[in-house]
Every structure is written in C-alpha cells, then in structure tokens.
Amino acid sequence: MSFSWPWALLTLVVIPLIFAARWLARRGRRRAAVRVTSIALVRAAARGRSRWRRRIPAALLTLGLAVLAVGAARPQATVPVASSSATIMLTLDVSGSMCSTDVKPNRITAAEQAAGNFIKSQTGGPRIGIVVFAGTAYVLVPPTTNTQLLLSALDGLTTAAGTAIGEGLLTSLDSIAQVDPTVAPTGATVRHNPDAGYADDVIVVLTDGSNNRGVDPQTAARQSAARGVRVFTIGYGTNRPATLACSPTQFGGFGGFQGGGGFGGGAGAFNADYDALRNISHTTGGTFYRAQDARELSSALNRLPDAFTIVQRHIDIASWFAGAGGLLIALAVLLSLWWNRSRRPGPADNARPAVTDP
C-alpha cells in the first residue's frame, strides 16, 4: 500500500494529544475529589458503569480517528487488473549473428516463423507494429491491424552489421506515440510517475546479441518506464558456436561476413547480453524470457498475451478508510450515550435502604 499524501499521516499526532489532555483532566479531578465515608454509596451511584463500558467507547473513538488519519493520506492499493494492449511493437534484431545455424535452419528464419505465428494469434486484437534494428533501427511496419501486411514484411527481413538495441527501443516508443496520444515521443521531457500505472502499449524485444551501437539500452529503458510502456525482452540463441548461413534474400552484404563462414568477433559475438535484457525488463515492469531454440521462442511468444493483459494498477482506497473511520466514531458515540443514559429507578432501587446522615 502506498500514499498519495503521506504528510497527512502527521494528523496521527492528535491521538496522543487527546490522551494527554484526558490524563491532565483526570489529574485535576483527583485534586478536587470529595471524600465520602461509605464505599457502598459510591457503588450505588455508579451502578451499571463498569470499567470496560467506559473504555470501549474511548478505544473505538481512538481507532476511528486513526483510520480517518490514514484515509486523509490517500492510501492506494496495488492490484492486478485485466487490460487489453492497444499496441504491440515487435522489435526484432536483424544483426549478422541472426544467420547462426545453432537454431535450425537459422536464427532469423526461426524468428520469422515464430513472430508470424504470434501475429496470426492476435488477429482481430491489438495493433501490431514491427521495428527492426542492426547498426541502426527503423520502422518496418507502423502499428496496424492488417495481419497480411505484417506477415509480408516478415518474409523480407535482411541482416546487417551492428546491434543497436537502445535505438530499437526508442524507435518503437516513437512509433507508439504516433498512434497513442497518451504516450509522449522520445524528444519530450517526461517525469516518471510510479502512481500512474502502465500504458496500454508494450514493446517486445527479440535479440541474440549485446548492444554495440547508438544509445545505451538502459537509457532507452528509463524513457520507456517514464511513459509507462513495458518492455518484454527475449534473449535468443544458444551459447554454442555454429556456422553462419543466410539465404541470398536474408544476406544484407555487411563487411566481414561470408555466407556459410565466420563473422568477425568470435563465438562471444553471438551471445545475447542476458543481464542487460533483464535490467531492461525490470526497469520497465516487463518480463525477460530465454529462448535457445525455435520451440522455446514460440513458447515465450505464446506466453506474452497473458503477461500483457494483467497489469498492476494503483486503486485509491481512501473512501474505504473514511467510511470505516466514520462508522467507528459513530459507534463510539452511540455506545457512550446508551451506557450513560438516565435510568428510572426500578423495584430493586426502591428496596434499598435509604442512606441518612449520622
């Protein structure tokens, strides 16, 4: 539970002040006490007013004031609620390492097939856009509900040199901002508001490498978090060296690559930076997935819709505290009035012997 106005909790100081005033008042009454010679007379005068009847209204009043003070601080409960994503941006790595054959037939072909199946499963649902990145990033397909347009774009993916994950994130954010007015573009200054919840837009990043160009991914992740856009990351590929082999249509002609041969940088150049991807997801409220083959990649994409539709929202529950505090105070007043009401003398009262002066 969090508070919108935590400074209002200072009103809780009123409670010990009330007890202090009550203590001072009782101390003053002791000094002015009247001495009597008969305890039986005192008991008869205070008939029916037991100690617990005096304390229960005071306890209820104190609890009611405390509950009202907490309510004044505007408490908020964080609860999971259902939400439909308005836009899903698939941000795909098309660097040269995507030609690796450790995932059959190669990484980029398996990624195309898995992404295509995911797009088909979302037909009639949210808008989907595609951003691809290598040495730089660009929008392949703006957010749309045209499934065929998206599938056709996937068939034409071409690899290139470099891995600019941060630029891929920023490009996806700008693409979302063009269709969702509640999401500010990356050039705007936005302060993160943790109480605002998440936007109805998400980014899915699939990469098999580590950032080596452009904007730092964590910087881009902070911009995404400030806008409430969650980023779900997928670390793709195995850690085993494998031959690079792309079809002529997938080969982008970047330097140092020989189809079926090596790509400069050694085996380590083809491993995703899992720690960096986890940090991106953690910063934005998304989830990290590990996919070492085509089956795991399809499984990760299939689990995404469930993660999209359950988001954490901050619900204001101040009214509940106000109602509970008011009821407690009202109950304290009613009990006090009832237990201290005037009584008519009954038969037992008339039967008691009168007390006379000596």
N, C-alpha and C positions, 0 to 999 in steps of 0.2 A: 504494500500500500504506500502511495506517495501523497504529497500535499501540494496544492497549488499556492496556498498562502500559509506556509509553515510558521511565519511570525505570529499568526493568530493564536498559536499554542501558548503564547505568553499569558493569555487570559486564564490559564490554569492556576496562575499565582493567586487569583481571587479566592480559591478554595481554602488554602491555609490561612489567609487573612480573615475569612469568616470564622474559622475555628479559633483564631487568636482573639477576635472580638468576643466570641462566646465565652472563652475562658476568662477574659477580663470582666465580663458582665457577671459571671458566676462568682468571681472573687469579690466583687463589690457587694453581691447579695449576702455572702457569708458574713461580711463585716456588720451588715445591718440586720442580722438574723435575730429573731425573737426567741428567747428561751422559754420553754414550756416544761411543766413538771410531769406531764403524762405522755408517754410514748403511744399509748393506746389512742389518745386524742388525735395525734398526728396521723396515725394509720387510718383512723376513721375518716379524717378529712381528705386523705389522698387515696381513698378506696377506689380500686379499679385501675389505677395508673401504675402499672408495673414498669420495671426498668426497660424491658425490651420494647414496650409500647412507646416509650419516649425516644428510644434510639432508632427505631426503624424509619420513621419519617425523616429524621436527620440524615440517615445513611442514604435514603432514596433521593433526597434533595441534593446531597453532595455528588452522588453518581450522575444525577441528571445534569448538574452544572458541568461536570467533567465531560460528559458526552456532547453537550452543546459546544463546549470549547473546542473539542476535536472537530466537530462539524463546521465550526467557523473557519477552520484551517483548510476547508475544501478538500477532504480526502478523496483519493481516486484509487480504484481497484483496477489492476491489470488482468484482463480476462481474454481468453481465446475466443474469437468470433469468426463466423464464416464471411468470406469476402471473395468476390469474383475479380480476377485480374483484368483490367481494361486493356493492357498492352503487355505483351511478352516480347522482349528483344533477345533473339538468339545471336550471341556474339561469338563468332567462330574463328579459331586460329587456322590460318592457311599458310603458315610458315613452311619452309622446306622440309623440316623434320616430319611433317604430316605425310610424307611419302614413305616413311618407315614401314616395313612389312612385318613388324612384330605383331601387329593386328592385321589379320587377313581380310581382304587381299592387300590392303594397306590402310594406314590410319585415316586418310582423307575419304576414301571410298566408304569405309565402315561408318564414319561420321555422317556422311551424306545420307546413307540409308537410315541410320538411327534418327537423324533430325527430320527426315522425310516422314517416317512413321509417327513421330511426335506431332508434326504439323497436321497430319491426317486425323489424329486422335482429337485434335482441338477444333475440327471443322464445326462452324456454327457457334463458336465460342468467342474468346477474346481476339483482339487484333494481334497479329504477329509480324514482327519485322526481322530483318537479317542484316547484321553488321559483320564484315569480315576484316581481319587485321593480319598483317605480317610486319613489314617495316613501317607501315602506317595503317590507318583504318579508314574505311569508307562504308557508306550505307549501300548495301546491295539491293535491298527491297525495303521501302518505308513501311511502317505499320499498316497492315491491310488484313481483310478477311478473305481475300482471294487466294484460296488454297492452291489452285493450279499455278498461279504466278509465283508463289513461294517455292513450289516443287521444281518448276522450270529453272529458277535461279540456282537452286542447289546443284542441278546437273552440270552447271558451268563453272564450278569452283576451280580456281587456278592458284597454285602455290607461288610464293615469292620469298625473298630473303628477309630476315629480321622477325622480331616478336615484340609488338607494341601493345601489351595488354592494357596499360593505362589509357592509351589513346582509344582503344576499343571501347572501354567503359565510358569515356567522355562523349564519344560519338554516339553511343547508344542513348545516353542521357539526353543529348540534344534532339535525337530522333523522337524520343518520348515527349519532350517538351513541345514539339511541333503539333502533337495531336492531343495533348493533355495540358490545358491551361493552368492546372494546379501545380505543375512541375516546372520550376524555373530553369531556363537554359544555363549552360555552364559558365557563361560570361557574367551572370548576375551574382551578386553577393547574397548569400543565404546563410542565416544562422541556424544551427541545429536546435530543434525544439523537441526534446525527448517525450513531451506530453502530447505531441501532435499525432502519434501513431504512424502507420505506414501508408504510403500511397498505393493506389490500386494498379500499380505497374511494377514489373520485375524485369531483371536482366539475368540471362543465363550465359555464363562464360564457359566455353569449352576450349581448353588449351593443353598442349603437350610439352610446353617449354617454359622458360623463365623470361621475364621482361628484359630486353636489351636495347630498347629504343624509346625515345619520347618520354612521356610523363610517367612518374613513379606510380605504380598501381595503387599504393596506399593513399596517395594524394587524391587520386580519382575516386577511391572508395569513400573517402571522407566527404567529397562533394555529393556522392550518391546518398550517403547517410543523411546529410543535411536536408536533402529533398525527400527523405522517407522512402527512397527506391531501394528495395532489397536486391542483393546480387547473390545468385546461386552459382557456385563455381564447380567445375568438373575437371579434375586432374586426369589426363588421358594418356594411355600408353603404358608399356612396361618399362622396366629398367634394364632390359636385355638388349645388347647391340643387335641390329638387324640391317639387312640390305635395304637401300632406298630404291624404290621403283614406282614411278608415276607414269600414267598414260600420257601420250602427247598432248591431250587436252588439259591435263592437270598440271603439266610442267610449265612453270612460268618463266624459265630462262634466266634465273638468277645465277650470279657468278659462283664458281666453285662447286657446282653440282654436276654430277654425271649420272644420267638415268641408269639405275641399277648399280651405282657405285657409291662412293663416300661423299659426305658433305662435311666440309672443314669444321673442326671443333671437337671431334671425338665423340664417344658414346654419351658423355655427360651433357652434350648439347641437345640431346633429345629427351631429357627427363624434365617433367613438369616440376615447378617450384611449389611443392605442396604446402609448405609453411606460409608462403605468400598468399596462396589461394585461400587457405583457412583464415588468414587475417582479413582478407577482403570480405569474406562472408561474415565473419564475426563482427566487423565494423559496421556492416550494413544491416545486420539482422537476418541474413540468409543462411544457407547451409552449404557445406563442402561435401562433394562426392568423389570417390575414387573409382576409376573405370580402367581396367587393364586390358580389356578385350571388348569385342562388339557386343557380347551378351551383357556384360556389366554396364556398358554405355547405354544400351537400351533400357536396362533396369533402372539406372539413375534417372533417365529422362521420363520414364513411366511414373516414378515416384514424385516428380516435381509438382504435378497438379494438386496433390494433397497438401504439399507444403505451401503452395500459392494461396489456397483457399482458406487456410487457417492463419489468421494474423492476430497479434496482440493489440488490443485496444485499451485505452485508459478511460474508464467509466466513472463519472462524477457520482459519488455516493453521499454527498453532503446532506441531501434531503432525508436520507435514512437516519443519519445521526441527529438531525434536527427533530424529526418525528419521535425518535426514541427518547431524546433528552426531554422533550416537552411532556411525553407520557409519564416519565419517571417523576418529574416535578409535580405534575397534576396529581399523581398517585400519592406523593408525599403530603401534599396539602389536604387531600380528601381524608387520608388516614388520620392526620393530625386533628382535623375538625371533628371527625367521627369519635375518636377516642377521648376528646376533651369536651364533648358536648355536655350540656346540663342535663341532669337526670332528675326525674321526680322521685321523691322518697317512696320506697316500697315497704311492704309489710315487715321485712327484716329490719329496715331502718327504724320503723316505729317501735319495734320490740326492744331496741337497745336502750339501756338505762340512760337517763339524761345526766350530763356532767354538770355539777354545781360547784360554785365557789366554796372553798373551805371557810 
